[in-house]
Amino acid sequence: MKKIALLFALTAILASCNTRYEQDNDEKGNITRKTTEKTPFKNTELEMKGTITFNDAGTEITGISNGGYVKYISNEMALEARPGKNGTVGILIHEDGNEVPSQSEKGKELLEDAIGRMQHLQEKYNQE
């Protein structure tokens, strides 16, 4: 009986996993990419518009094309990045509803994790 219950629980977990990807091109040629991954343990949403560039170490966003942006949500963490003044990138990070400075150790850790997912999305779908 325990084996049947365990099998049922595993089946329910696997059935509740969901991944979705969308891509749209606007009249200016800007690409908007959206992906959503939902599991019983983690919900992740990522939306990117335009070209996003990163440093070689994969720890910083070094550029966002005009009109571009990044929105990333993973459970209780949210990140938004947009082009700033003079070629800079403005980054806002929130965790559990509280702002986390992007240059703090925690901010850098959260940013690096988000960048890994962004780079994966760009590499995976830029080839199409």
PyMOL commands that set and color helices and strands:
alter all, ss='L'
color gray80, all
select helices_A, chain A and resi 2-15+85-87+105-125
alter helices_A, ss='H'
color red, helices_A
select strands_A, chain A and resi 18-25+31-38+43-49+52-54+61-64+69-74+77-83+89-95+98-99
alter strands_A, ss='S'
color yellow, strands_A
deselect
rebuild
show_as cartoon
